[in-house]
Every structure is written in C-alpha cells, then in structure tokens.
Amino acid sequence: MTVQVFPYLVMDGNAREAINFYKESLDAEVLFIQSFGESPEDPEFSLPEEAKDRIMHATIKIGETELMFSDTFPGQPHSTGSQVTLCITTTDAEKSQKLFDGLKQGGEVTMPLQKTFFSPLYGCVIDKYGVTFQIYTGEEK
C-alpha cells in the first residue's frame, strides 16, 4: 500500500493554459490530461457545450514532484486563493475510508466517498480548518 499527497490546483476554465505555462516556464512534463468532454457519456446528464473543453483532471511533473489540475465545472463558484487543494492517494480502500472519516470530523463533506468511473473510492471533504482534501483510491503500479 502506498499513500501520497499531491497539491491540486483548481482553475476557472484556464487549466490548459496554466499547464502550458508551467510546461514552458518550469520545464514540466505533462503526464495525463483529460477534458470533461473526453469522459464517458452519462445518459442521465447532458454535458453542457461550455464544459467539454474544460479540464476534468490533469497531472504534470516538475522535477520529482507531481502537480494535479482541474477546471471548475461551468457555474461552480471559484475564488482565487482557495483553488489549491490536497489530493491524498492510496491503493487501499480501507485506508481511503479511514482518511476520509478522520478528515470529516468537524468538517464538511462536499462529495461523499463513493465509486466513480475513475476510482473505486473517491470523495472530497473540507476539514475543520478549511483545507479541502480529495481522497483518491487508485491501483498498485
């Protein structure tokens, strides 16, 4: 089992621009990039046209450090200064549950820990100090 913490930058429709900026200015390597439009279709939810080119998830590598990105969904609030979250990744579902349960004590769950198309367990919580954490369960490499 591994556990890692990644800085996660949430942008307001300009994540692709920021990724290109960091690629050039910091010699970053783009490891992964996926737009909302490239995600599997959901017959119960029609994706708005203005969301299709926004970044759903991206990862870049600067030296030995990985930095994650996404754009807000159109219409979601975004304020400068709160766009950095911490993404804790683990390969163990029980560990994900324990981390999530610990962080939600006195905090606010913004997305319950649940199965998604990209993770067997993923959720978001703002802890009692106002820090936003994403808990992501992945697979062993």
Disulfide bonds with the S-S distance in Angstrom:
none
